[in-house]
């Protein structure tokens, strides 16, 4: 348990994620809050994400003699203490002076996977060092966009690998950023963003490749030596193509509802992707996860790990690394309770707990 855990981080406290979000809104600059909470266009996909997990019904087991659950597991062979991880987000140095350094330290303290945005405001070497200072075995990945000239991304990929990243999560749902109505560009006036995309030689250069293909996955691994996870998949046929192209993992994601609005929720998309991938690659999911019960629902539908995006940023804003650790540990405590009540000793035993529609 986190020493001096913040008062909001209490799994017995009803509505604590909303309380944390409210506290974050009080301390964040207005454009940062607008940026963080924005969804594409009308925000339909963003708004449906949370309720979609709540709609999943569980089918618990009994008389399995499980006792207290063990939440430890692995992602791509690397040990983690929880299946709950931190999804990539940009602009963290607006949220907290230490930005990704504090996020890395908090995730490492919780024994959680941390996925670092390629738009990070700190050097990957600094982020890796911050994580290892807390836990020498801390697990982190790089989230990457391929640039129009993919060779321009090669130094970034190699820098992450040299700094200790264990995998590259290639975002494939963003040929360009989907339209968000706020914040407006002028809203950022007065905020120093000179550190944005600190790992690129030219931070202002074009950042999104509009013609990604399966062969780009092999190129990434050949370039930096790391396994590639494909982030932004919601269709079973696309998931199969990812596996056939050599993906080590498939990440079901709608980019927080920030790309194509009215895309199906990740809770809806997950089962078909899991079925299509089988045991040929690991499957991860994000989008609207706000509780340990949501995590259990995702595990029940076949996810190996469950990533959270906005809540860690809320926690970072309110209490830095301590807040990030507290958030992840609180979600994990909620998950442990749910696992035991569902008759599961470990996270992987939750697969199949999703109630069939004809039950």
Residue, then its C-alpha position, 0 to 999 in steps of 0.5 A: x500500500x502507498x505510504x500516505x495514500x491520498x484520501x481519494x484513493x480508497x476502494x471503499x469510497x464510492x465515486x473516487x474516480x470522479x472525485x479525483x477528476x474533479x480535483x484535477x480539473x481544479x489544478x490543471x490549466x484550462x486548455x490542458x483540461x480541455x485537451x485531456x477530456x476532449x473527444x472527436x467531433x460530438x464525443x459519442x465514442x468517448x462518452x459510450x466507453x465507460x458505460x460499455x464496461x458497466x454493461x458487461x455481465x459476469x459469470x462467477x465461479x464457486x467452490x474453486x478454493x482460490x483464496x487471496x488472489x495474486x494479481x501478478x502476471x506478464x506482458x510479452x514475457x516481462x513480469x508486472x505486479x498488476x494487469x493494470x497499466x498506464x496508456x500513453x498521453x501527451x503534454x504531461x509537462x503541462x500537467x506536472x513539472x516532472x511530467x513523464x518522469x513522475x508518471x514513470x516513477x509512479x507506475x514503477x512503484x506500482x509494478x505496472x506497465x507504463x507506455x510512454x508517448x513518442x510526443x514525450x516532453x522528456x528524453x527517453x533516457x531520463x524516463x528510463x532512469x526515473x523508472x529504474x530508480x524506483x524498480x530496476x525491473x520496471x517495464x515500459x514501452x514506447x508508443x510510436x507514430x511513424x513519420x511520413x519518412x519512416x527513416x526519420x523515426x528510426x533514431x527515436x525508436x533506437x533511443x527508446x530501445x537504448x533507454x530500456x523500452x521493452x516494446x514499441x506500440x505502433x498507433x495505426x488509427x491516426x493518419x492525422x488527428x481527428x477533429x476536436x472542437x477544443x481547445x483552440x490553438x490560441x488557448x495555449x498562448x502563454x504556455x511554454x511547450x518548447x519541450x514537446x516531442x523532445x526526442x525528435x531532431x525536428x519536433x515541428x516536422x510532420x508526424x503521421x504516416x498516412x499510408x501504413x502497411x503491414x510491412x511497417x511492423x517488421x521494419x520497426x522490429x528490424x530497426x530497433x530490435x523490439x517486438x511490435x504491438x499494434x495499437x488502435x485495432x477494433x476489427x477481427x479481420x484487422x487483428x488477423x492481418x496484424x498477427x500475420x504481419x508479425x505483431x507480438x500484440x494487438x491493442x484494442x483501442x479507440x484512442x480515447x474516443x479522439x479519432x473517428x467518432x461513433x466507432x464501436x466501444x472497445x468493450x464491444x470490439x474486444x471479444x471478436x479480436x481475442x477470438x481472431x488472434x487466439x494464442x498467436x499474440x497477446x491482446x490488450x485494451x483501453x478506453x473508459x476503464x474506471x474501476x477494478x470491476x471494469x478491469x475484471x470485465x476486460x480480463x473476462x473478455x480476453x485481455x492480457x492487460x488493461x490500460x488506463x489513460x485519463x485517470x493517471x493524468x488526473x492522478x499526476x496533476x493532483x499528487x505527482x508520482x505518489x498519485x499515479x502509484x495510488x491510482x494504480x494500486x487502488x484499481x488493483x485492490x478493487x480488481x483483487x476483490x473482484x477476482x476472489x469474488x469471481x472465483x479466480x486466483x490469478x488474472x488469467x483465470x478470469x477469461x471466460x467469466x463474461x456471461x454469454x448473451x443467451x445465459 
